[in-house]
Amino acid sequence: MPQSYLFQREPRWIAPTSVRYKKLPCTLQSWLHEDTSLTQRLRDEWGMVSVKVLFEGWQVPFLSERKRLQLPENRLCLVREVVLFSGNTPLILARTIIPRATLMATHGNLAKLGTRPLGEILFSSPSLERQWLGISHILPDNWKLAQSPFSVEKPLWGRLTRYSIKKQPMLVSEFFLPSLFKK
């Protein structure tokens, strides 16, 4: 079973204090630093937002994801990989890792998203805490996207955030597609 339907290999994450990071355009930095719901920001700037689920199921996360979640080696988590669109324009690729304990703490609500954006649930929770942030720069040959209606032809920047809901962790990584910055 593959660990990801988006990635050929695990992304490498760096701290946002890196010199390389500080040279990024302000528009990209603004998205990387967004501390409220990306879904809401997309709606504010683009209008209607839809979600195409590329994969949702139980998998063993990448090593770095397991370490950030402090999980044993073969622990299965709910993995969800999606594309957020406005109309036919793909804007963001996202990967979410939700351990079983987090699902139980939220009474399974995070397992029943379907095509709803994760942000609708996350940012409505009064117990939500943001705990960690990293960034990554992924080259085109690292993307799979076999099930996607588009391809990635340029390097993409993304962010990784560790959230806690009711004291239980989860990871969300989001990669910003070039079309996001064309409006």
Rosetta blueprint (number, residue, H / E / L):
1 M L
2 P L
3 Q L
4 S L
5 Y L
6 L L
7 F E
8 Q L
9 R L
10 E L
11 P L
12 R L
13 W L
14 I E
15 A L
16 P L
17 T L
18 S L
19 V H
20 R H
21 Y H
22 K H
23 K L
24 L L
25 P L
26 C H
27 T H
28 L H
29 Q H
30 S H
31 W H
32 L H
33 H L
34 E L
35 D L
36 T L
37 S L
38 L H
39 T H
40 Q H
41 R H
42 L H
43 R H
44 D H
45 E H
46 W H
47 G L
48 M L
49 V L
50 S E
51 V E
52 K E
53 V E
54 L E
55 F E
56 E E
57 G E
58 W E
59 Q E
60 V L
61 P L
62 F L
63 L H
64 S H
65 E H
66 R H
67 K H
68 R H
69 L H
70 Q L
71 L L
72 P L
73 E L
74 N L
75 R L
76 L L
77 C E
78 L E
79 V E
80 R E
81 E E
82 V E
83 V E
84 L E
85 F E
86 S E
87 G L
88 N L
89 T E
90 P E
91 L E
92 I E
93 L E
94 A E
95 R E
96 T E
97 I E
98 I E
99 P E
100 R H
101 A H
102 T H
103 L H
104 M H
105 A H
106 T L
107 H L
108 G L
109 N H
110 L H
111 A H
112 K L
113 L L
114 G L
115 T L
116 R L
117 P L
118 L H
119 G H
120 E H
121 I H
122 L H
123 F L
124 S L
125 S L
126 P L
127 S L
128 L L
129 E E
130 R E
131 Q E
132 W E
133 L E
134 G E
135 I E
136 S E
137 H E
138 I E
139 L L
140 P H
141 D H
142 N H
143 W E
144 K L
145 L L
146 A L
147 Q L
148 S L
149 P L
150 F L
151 S L
152 V L
153 E L
154 K L
155 P L
156 L E
157 W E
158 G E
159 R E
160 L E
161 T E
162 R E
163 Y E
164 S E
165 I E
166 K L
167 K L
168 Q E
169 P E
170 M E
171 L E
172 V E
173 S E
174 E E
175 F E
176 F E
177 L L
178 P H
179 S H
180 L H
181 F H
182 K L
183 K L
